[in-house]
């Protein structure tokens, strides 16, 4: 079982050194100064924070069923530059789309159905915990492709938390901060997600994935194999987690648990179900719901199998488990797509690709690929040739590092070095 991280270790996870970002940081601070008069005043403190996206190596749709997941925080990330305002208002400008939105504190008002809901939801969740927040003007820059399944939403949530809290770091234990961001997405935005994305963005470790037990919240780093890198390949066929299909699958799992618990005391989630339990479920639920539950129960076993295979260096077994996971997501959970299937087929035919599967909630988004260093360009060429022919689309290709979690990148005094 993973070892529980103590408070001191958790604090170090959230406060791990983060890169200053060089030209990117200066560009973002310059945008803030040019757009916000308060940020251009001499002697004003400007805060620059960042939070990473994530890939999930294996363990899909298991987090909200209190199972096991194995994500890694990645070097595609979201940055926010912020200046404090005198009034209790949060004003954010997205450099990606040029839009400016704002909300008040402590009550941000109702959900709007736009990207501003993610930081507004964080403000709402943190206000519920009576945390001291500050009015700010911000500019946001992200390298996480929207709709890619690489958790741009969790990265925006965690970056917003670091920007909005009056103190640095936010006055919460890191796991409590991740759970507050999850609550923002569940109760304010309306996506009934599990904890994995926010956890990964908070607890990321350089060079490692993370094994999380979503019931006990025990976690541990998992070393990635030497001589290999992670490649996220974007179908550019985006999904929307707000859609009904994601929440419907969670509801199916919960209804199955309720049915089984009525005849088998001690069952509180699909984490408590084994193969014998699946056989009992077959007499209690419809065929489609049984398929959903079968995926979750066996996916939990695949996560632990992947942990063992990575520990022993058995990359053939890792590849087999990745392939089983993808097939299960396609056939049992039914969240894959033609584009995701095409990318997995292309990648698994390339020598040096240890494993390939869809990552994230599905309905579009990305695949995650564990690739030998010297095979990355072969994979890129295969995708560039094969994916447009199969789908009529061009894929996004991202070689990513596993990185540290959300945190403070820099605090500067306005006009310092300008």
N, C-alpha and C positions, 0 to 999 in steps of 0.2 A: 504493500500500500504506500502511497506517497506520504512523505513526512509533512506534518503541518508546519507552515512557516510561522515562526514566532513574530511578535510585534516588532522587534528590532529588525529582523530580516525583511518583514513587509515594508517597514519604513525605508529601508535601503532600496527595495525594489522600486518604490515610487520616486525616490530621490536620486536614482542612479544618474551619473553624469550624462548630459545630453549635448549634442553638437551645437555649436553656435550657428552653423549653417552658412557662414561667410556671405557671399553675394546675395543669397536668398534672404537672409536675415536683414541685410541692409536695404534691399529692395522693399521688403515688407514694412520696415520702419519708415522708409521714405514715403511709401504710400499713405501710411497713417498720418504723418506730418502734413502731407499735402492736402489731405481730405478733412482733417480735424484741426481747427484752430487751437484747441486745447493742447494738442500734442506738439505744436510748433513753438509753444511758449518756452522761454529759457528756464532751465532748472526743473522741468516737469519730468517725473519718472515714467518711463515706458516699460511695459512688461511684455516679453516675448515668450510664448509657451508653445509646446508641440505635443502631439499625441499620435502614435502610430496606428495604421491599419493592421490587419492580420490575415494570414492564411490559416486554414485548419488542415493539418496533415491528415487526420482521420477522426471520426467521431461526429457524424453529421446527424442533426436532429435528436441527439442524445442529451443535450444540456438541459432543456426544459423537461426532460424525463428523468432528471437527477442521475444521469449516468456519467460516463467518462468522455473527455474530449482531449485533443492534443493540438492546440493552436500554437502559432508563433507570431509575435509582433514583428512587423516588417518595415523596411526602409521607405515605403510609400506612406506619407503621413500628412497630417493637417497642422498648420501653424496659425496662431492668432497673435497679432500685435495689439496691445490694448493700452489706453490711457484712461485714468480715472476721471469721472465727471462729478460735478458738484450735485447734480440732480439725480434722483433714483430712476435712471433710464439706462437701458442697454441698447446701444445702436451698433449694428453689425453690417459691414459691407463685404460681400463676396467678390473677390477679384476674378473668380471664374466666370460669373455671369453679370457682374457689375451692379447687382441689385443691393439696395440698402433697406434693411428692415429694423424695426425696433419694438421693444416692449418695456413695460414698467416693472418696478420692484416694490414690494416683494411679490405682488400678484401679477404674473405676465398676461393674464386674461386667457380666453379660450384658445384651443388649438385652431390653427389657421389652414392646415393642409399644405404647408410650404416648408422649405428647409429650415426656416427660423424656428419651427417647432422643437427641433432638437436642443438648441441652447435654451430656449424658453422652458422646455420641460426640465432641463437641469436646474434652472433657476427656481422653478416651482418645487422640485424635489428637495433641493438644498434648503429652501425657505421653510419647508415642512419640518426640517431637522433643526430649525432655529440657528442656522449658520449665518455669520455676518457676511453679507454680500455687498458689493459696491456697484454703483453706476459706472459704466464704461462705454467708450467708443472704441470699436475694434475694426480691424480688417482681417479677413480670413483668406488663407491660401492653402490649397490642398493638391497633392500629387496623386491622391487616390481616385481612380476613375469612378465617377458616379454610376451606381447600378451594377458595379462589377462583382459584388459579393465579397469585397475585401474590407468591409466594415467601415466605410466612410462615416456612417452615422455614429458609431461608438467613438471614433477618433474625434469627431466634432463635439460630441458630448463631453469627453474627458478634457479636451483642450478648453472648452467653455468653462468647465469647473475650475480649472487652474487660472483662467482669466478673471472669473467673477468673484471668487472668494477673496475676502479682504486680506487674509494672511496667506503666506506661502511657506510650506505646502498647505493645501486645504486641511482644515482642522478635523480630519476624519482618518481613521485607520484605512489603509489602501483598499482592503476588501470592502469596507463599508462605503467607500467612495465608488467602487465599481458597482455595488448594489444600488446605490442612489441613482447612478446613471441608468442602470437597467430599469429601475422604477420609473424614471422619466420616460423611457421608451415604451414601457408597458402601459402605464396609467395615463400619460399625457399624450404621447404621439399615437398610441393605439396599436403598437406592434407587440404581440405577446411573446417576445423573444426570451431565450434563456440568458444566462450570465456570461457565456463564453466570450463574446466580443468585447464587452467592457472589461472583463478579467484580463484578457490578453493585452488590451491597450494599457492597462495599469501595470501589470506585472511582467511585461516583456523582458527577456534576458538576451544580451548579445550572444550570438552564436548558438542559441538553444531554442528548442520548442519547449512547451510546458504541458505536463500532464495535470489535469484538474479533475478531481472527484466532485461533481456538481452537487452532491448531497452533503458530504462532510466539509467541503471546501478545502480539503487537504490538497496540496499541490507540490510539484517538484520540477526542476528543469530536466530536460531530456536532450542530451548532446546529439547534434546532427552529425551524420557520418562524415569523416574527413574526406576531402577530395570531391565533395558533392555540393551543389548549390540548390536553392529553391527557385523555381521559375513559375510565376503566375501568368497564365495565358488567358486573355480576356476575349470572350466570344463577341463582345460588343453587341450583345443581344440582352439589354438590361432587364433586370427584374424590379419588382416593387413589392417590398415586404408588407406594405400596408394592405396589399391585396388579400382577398378572402381565403385563398388557397393555403397560405402559411398558417393562419389562425385555425382554419378548418382541420388541418392535420393534427395540431395540438389538441383540439377538442376531441378528435377521434381517440387519441391516446388516453386522454383523461376519462372518457366514457368507458373505455375498455378496462381501465384500472378500477373504476367504480363497480363495474359488473363482476370483475374477478374478486374484488375485496369482499363482496357480499357473500361469497361462498368459500373464500380462502383468507381467513383473518391474517393480519400482518402485512398485507400487500398495500402499499401506499403510493407506489409509482412503478413504472415499468422496470426500474432498477431491481425490483424484488421478484421479477418474473424470469423463470428459466424455461428450458424446452418443454418440461412437463406442464408448466403454467401456460405455455402457448397452446398445448393440446387442449387444456381445459377451456381456454379462451375461444377456441374454435367452436365450442358448443354454446357460447354465450353471445358472440358478436357476429356481425355480418362479415362476409369474405374480405371486403375491402379493408375494414378496420383491422382484421387479423393480419393482413399483409403489412399494414403500417407498423403494427406491434412487432411482427417478426423481424422487420428491419431493425428496429431499435434494440431489441434484445440481442440480436447477433452482432450488431454494430458495436455494442459495448464490449463484447468478447474480442472483436477485431482490434479495438483500441489497445487492449491489454496485450494482445498478440503482437501488435506493432511495437509496443514498448519492449517486449522481450526480444524481438527480432533486431531492433536497433541496438539494444544492449549487447547482443552477440555478434553484431556485424553481418547478419544474414539478410542481405538486401534482396535476394530472390524471394524470401518470405514476405518482406515488406511489399514488394511489387505484387505478389499474389493477393495480399490483404487489401491493398489499394484497389486492385481490379474487382475483388469481391464486393468491396464497399460501393464502388461506382455502379456495378450491376444491380445491387440491392436498391440503391437510390433511384435507378432507372425503372426497375421492374416492380418493386414492392412499395417504395414510398412515392414513386412517380413524381419526382421533382427535377429530373434531368431534362434535357432538350436535345433536339437534333444537333445543334451547334456544339453543345458540351460533348455529346457522344462522338462527334467528328474529331474534335481536338484530342480526346482520349485515344481514339483509334490511331490517329496520326502519331502521337507521342509514343505509344507503346511499341510501334514498329521501328523506332529509332534506337539503334544500339547505344547503350550508355544511359538510357532513361530507366532508372531503377523502379519508378512507379509513377502513375498518373491517375488522377480522379477528379471529379468535380469537387469544388470546395465552396462552403457557404450554404445558404438556404436552397439554392437552385433556382429553377424557372429562368435560367440565363446566368450571367455572371462569368466566373472564371473556373479554370482547372488549376490544380496545384501539381507540380511535377518535381520529383527528386531526381536530379540530373548530375551525372559525372561532369566535372569541370570541362574536360576536353570534348564533351558531346553537346555543349550548349549551342554552338553555331550550327551543328548538324540539325538539331531540333528546330532552331530558328528557320533554317532553309526549308525543312520539311513542312513547317506550318505555313510559311509564305507561299509555298507551291501548292500544298494540298487543301488548305482550308478554304480559300476562295473558290476553288474548283468544286468543293463539296457543298458549300453554303451560299456562295455569292457575297460573302462578307470578308473583310480583312481583320485579322485578330490583333489585339494589343499584346505585346511580348515584354514581360517585366522580369528581369533577373533581380531578385531581392535578397537582402541580408536580413537575418534575424537580429533584432535590435532591442534596446532597453525601452522601458515603459514611459508613459506620459510624464512630463515634468517641465520645469523651468529651463528655457534655453538661455535667456539673458535678461538682465534688467539694465537699462541705460538711462542716463539723463538726457532729455531732449536737447538736440544740437551738439551733443558730445560726438566728436568725430565727423560731424556733418560738413 
